[in-house]
């Protein structure tokens, strides 16, 4: 046999077929059939000795699953923590045995382990045969039932291996009540049980592997509170470095670490404080569940001195989770025609995998549109990675985008590093300020767009990537092409789908809704929301906000909203607000001559309401939106004296 054959056979499941002689001899043709699918050890086992034989095989690690029938199978299942496949007795098996028995005699005794079979009463009439059946629980019980049938002059006995053996010893006809089909089914079940057992063993090895890699002290117990896994730090704490504590009850070993309550209630204990081994520990107790049922519990002891390191790791993890898109289309605020056109176009683009060029001034929300496109696409549950091309030096940007091999340059990380294109694989990468990308990198980006593959710095092999690319710029790329600052071929590659996001000054009707949302959000964070409606609170400032040119667009509005929220947080109610005092916090809004106090007088409010209604053709909802107030406030302004 070749080494390859030995290796292949070593991977086969290991079965132990433990049975009486009669069923063993009967099943040998089936055993031969399964030679290529399993290692099968055939062992004669009697009612009393089967369990000892099985335990011996288990202790030596020689078996994955057992196959047996009748009483032996019941004993093995009750006495072993191991998978046992039972050769089941089917109705067709009994029928076949009775047909054979009918050829010998018209009176047949049936003696089976466990219970009698009521269905035989119907079969005996069909076969025109007398059937008397008994069930047994122990070998002595089986002998008594057999002797009773023999005294009643039954010449043919159908039953289990034990009963057939008794019949043969008495010179009677003994017929085994099993078929080769039922034996095959038993072996198929055993192979599946062995497969599952190996998976479970693999999971257990994985658990131990994970525990041994942890620096914190961890142990796990089963449902009976016996230790099933313990890692080296916990072994040192338990002072059992060289002792195998697996299988020992935790209560007996270290009662102060008990997991009884966790096993009984399933409740998790997090960040508890426990004194153990002369030191203070932070302790977690957690239930282990399978399919909802509690099958064990785990205990973890954290060294308080490592909390700082854990906090650092947590912040690193939070940083990694930033590679997701937060914003969706329904979170983009605005009803102006230009803004709605941009949203409609972006929704269409989201249904494709084509490259999108988002154009617009700084601060208009280009990344928000990129995130919304990603979240509305088929890649929504995949990574979204944003990188600002203007914030890196050329050499650093190259290694960030494409990654590098070990030794690619001085100071490179051991083992190399994957780049952002690889990190965004199957997802979306957003390249902001694409106009600031150096020309050499523009060539590399063009190759990514053409070939859908990247090459790490210092490497020669290309790596395929499945990534959607969205780029953004506030610069006039066509002018940059003429100035040879941007590649023309790259421009035509990234300009597949173009999205123009309007500036805030081009959508004055959206300033009010944006302001209301932003101010309310900041006041909520400050925990200082004054009484009154946000729309009414900021209404006196809205005319100036609508007239302001907003060179920083929505980003500038966000900053100004923060200042307004902080300003409002000092007042208890709307009647206390000194609106003109905002000029010290937002001087850019007050570059006129008129004060807000004069501008917001009663007569002025009514005049502004009338003016807005006239401009909107008498439509109150549109007039209120134009003024940045609610319809009820508009009604109140109209009725001011």
Secondary structure, DSSP 8 states (H G I E B T S, - for coil): --HHHHHHHHTSEEEEEEE-HHHHHHHHHHHHHTTTTEEEEEEE--TTTHHHHHHHHHHTT--SEEEEEHHHHHHHHHH-SSEEEEE---HHHHHHHHHHHHTT-SEEEEEEES---TTHHHHHHHHT-EEEEEEESSHHHHHHHHHHHHHTT--EEEE-HHHHHHHHHTTSEEEES--HHHHHHHHHHHHHHHHHHHHHHHHHHHHHHHHHH-SSEEEEEETTSBEEEE-HHHHHHHT-TTS--TTSBHHHH-GGG--HHHHHH---EEEEEEEETTEEEEEEEEEEEETTEEEEEEEEEEEGGGHHHHHHHHHHHHHHTTSS----GGG----SHHHHHHHHHHHHHHTS---EEEE--TTS-HHHHHHHHHHTSTTTTS-EEEEEGGGS-HHHHHHHHH-B-TTSSTT--TT-B--HHHHTTTSEEEEESGGGS-HHHHHHHHHHHHHSEE--BT--S-EE---EEEEEESS-HHHHHHTTSS-HHHHHHHTSEEEE---GGG-THHHHHHHHHHHHHHHHHHT---SS-HHHHHHHHHHHHHHS--TTHHHHHHHHHHHHHHHHTT-SSGGG--GGGGGGT-GGGG-SSS-HHHHTSHHHHHHHHHHHHHHTTT-HHHHHHHHTS-HHHHHHHHT--
